Amino acid sequence: MPSVHELYELWAGDSNLREELDRSLGPRGAEWLFELFASLGPTPGQTLVDVGARDAKHAIRLEREHGLRVTALDPLPLHCDLARQAVAESGGDVDVVEGHAEELPFSDDSFDWIWCRDVLSHVDVERALPEFARVLARGGSAVVYVTVPTERLEPREAAELANAVALTLRTADELESAAADAGLSERRVEQIGSEWRERMLEDGDWDVRADLLRIAHLGRRRTKLDAEHGAGAVDAAWGGLVWGIYQLLGKLCPTVYVWSTTSSV
């Protein structure tokens, strides 16, 4: 550890380091996930289920770009209504089904692909991943985007975040163990870390300054905001605001897994 005098000398003389830190590292953006899927070789006519499809935006795109037979599944009636509306407006051919990841309403070996983005933190993975394995055809694959905590996320921070946005933060080791227990083999894993957030900042798609100010305002007016809007709403707002910032700080690590069933011999 440097002395106080050494510290201020370092701060006064590290302009080259600051210039290096200002240089872009060419971060991947959210489009990369679709590029990854395309690289896996989907072919027209294959089947795909988007687990946790929300408004079916991704399901519609995957159907259109790859000629897949796509099903959008979500547990919320509101999301299913929005999905059906989006499908109708797009002119696409996507089935919308209400259902849960832990009890997929499909027969065995129904799909060649599973697309699952930002869902596993909200479900019971010990029940959901065996369902993924069950509905995947032999040799099928699941492309799963999930955010995992790192050792930098302190226990109190993890508890506050889990409570605020209704999730269970599973470590990478826990997820990988659950996938193996479900009979899914790891075909590929990519740690995205802070890259998507860096790209959003570089492209001007995220105003982190505004989010930091909102966090500060929330903290200073918490009692008043709780009384006016309800503690649950304020917690949810806080969780959404810190989510991206925790990624920049290395406390959360968005990760993409490609899990597959055993290929037929």
N, C-alpha and C positions, 0 to 999 in steps of 0.2 A: 504494500500500500504506500503511495507517495505521501510525503509530508505536505503540510498546507502550502509551504512556499513552492515546493515542486509542482503541486497541483495547479497553482495559479500561473506558473511558468508554462506548464503544458497547455493550459487554456489560452494563454497569450500567444503561443507560437505554433499552433497546430493548423494553420490555414491550409496546408497541403492535404491534411487529413479531411478537413471539411469539404474541400473541393472533391476529394475522392468519394465522400459520402453523398455528395450532390449528384454524382453520375448515375444515370439509370442503369439498372441491371437487366433491362429487357424482360420485365415480368410477364408471365402468362396472364391472360384475362379469362373471363368466364367462357368465351367462345372455345377455349381449349378443350373443354369437356366434350363438346360436340365433335371436335377434331379427333379426340381420342376414340370416341365411339366409332366414327367412320373408319379409323385405322384398324379396328377389330374385325372388319369385313362383313358387316350385315348385308344380306342379299334380299332383293325384292321377294315378297311373299312370306318371309319369315314373320314370326309372331313376337310381340313385345308388350309387356305390361309396365306402365308407369305407376309405381307404388307411391302414393301420396302426390297425386297429379295436380292438386289445387285447381287452377283454372284451365288445365290441359294445354297450356302454351307449349311446353316441351313435347308432349305427346303429339300434338298437331305437327310440330316441326319435324319430328322423327318420322312420322308417317309420310309427310310430303317429300322429305329429302331422300329417303331410302326405300320407299315403296313397301313399307312394312304394314302388317295387319296389327293395329295398335289398340290396346285397351287402356283407358285412364281410370285408375282406381283411387278413391279418396273416402275417408270415413265421415266427412262432414256433408250434410245435405246441401248447405250453402255452396260449398266448393263444387259439388256435382252439378248444381244448377248453373253456376258460372261456366263450368266446363262444357256443358251441353250447349249453352248459348255461344261460346267461343267456337265450338265445332261447327255449329250451324252457320255462323257468320263467315267462317273460313272456307266452307264448302268441303271440308275434309271428311274422312271416313274413319272416325275414331269412336269406338264404343265407350260409354261412360258407365261405370259400375260403382255403387256405394259399397264399401267394405273396409275391413281392417287388415293391416299387415300381419297381425298375429293369427288371423283366421282367413286366409285368402279364399274367396268364394269361387275357386276354379279346381278342375280335376287335375290329377297328377300329369306331369309331362306336357303341360298346356302351352308353354312359351319357350321360344328360343332365347329371348332376352328379357332381362329385368332392368329397368331404369329407376333409380331411387336417389333422389336428391333432397338433402336436408330433412330426412325423415327418421333415421335410426335413433337419433337422440330423443325422439318423442315416443318410442315404442319399446316393448319388452323384446330385446334382441334374442333372448334365449327361446322365445316362441316364434318370433318373426323369421329368423334365419332358417330354421328347419322348414318353414313354409316356403321360403324362397327355393330351397333345394328340392322340395316336393313338386312344385309347379314347373320347374325348369326341365326342359327336355334333356335327354342325355347329351352331354357336350355343350349345353347352353351356358350362358354367362350372365352375371349380374354386374352392372356398372353402378357403383354406390359412392355417392359423395356424402361425407360425414365429417363433422368437426369434433376433434378430440382435444382434451385438455393436455397441457404439457406440465412439466415439473415446476414451471414458473407460476402457474396458477395456484395461489394459496388456498387452503381448505375453506376459509371463510368466504373468499371470492367465489369459489366453486359453488358453495351452498347458496349464496345470495343469487347467483346467476341461475342456478337450477330452479330456485323458487320463483324467480321473476318471469322466466319464459317457459316454464313447465317442461323441463327436459331432465334427462338423466345423462350426465357426462360420463361416458365410458372411455377408458383409456384405449390406446391402440392395441395393447396386449390383450385386454379383455375382449375387444371386438374380434381380433384375429383368433382367439381361443374359441369364441362362440361360433365363428364361421367354420372352423375346423371340426368342432363337435357336431355341427349341422351337416357335415359331409361336403362342404364347399372347399375347393382348393384355391389357393391364391395364385392367380394368373399374372397379376400386376398390382403394384401399389405405388402411388405418387403422393408425396407430401407437398401440398401447395403452399402451406404456411401463410406468409403475408403477401404472396405474389398478386393475388386478385385485387387486394386492397391497394397495393402499390400501383397497379395498373389503373384502377379507378381514380386514384389521386393524380397520376400523370396525365390521364385523359380528361381530367376535370369533371368526372362523373360523380364525385363524392366530395362534399364540403365538410371535411373533418373539423375545421374551425367552428362551424356552426354546431356540430354535434358536441364538441367539447364545451362550448358555451351553454348548450342546453343541459349538459350534465351538471355544470356549475350552478346554473339557475335552479335546477331541480333540487340539488343538495341544499341550497340556501332557503328554499321555499317549501321544503318537503311537507311540513305539517299543514300548511295552507292548501297545497295541492292535493294531499290525501283527503282533506275535508271536502274539497270541491269536486274532485274527480273519482275518488275512491283509491284506496291503497293498491288494489290489484292493477288498476290502469296505470298508476304511477310506476309501480314495479316493472310492468311490461315495457313502458317507455324507456326506463333506465336500462333494462336488459337489452333492448334493441339498439340503444345508443352505444353501450360499451362493447357490444359484440364485435364490431369491426376494429375498434381500438385495441381490444385484447388480442386480436390477430396481429396487428402491427407490433404489439409489444411482445409477441411470442408466447402469450399465455394460452392461446387457442391455436390449433393447427388444423385447418381444413385439409382433408385427406381423401384421395380417391382410391377405392379398391375395385379391382375386377376379379370377382370370384366365379369359379366355374364348377359345374358338375363333372364327374368323371366321363371322359370320352368313351364312346363305344369302341370295342375292339374289332 
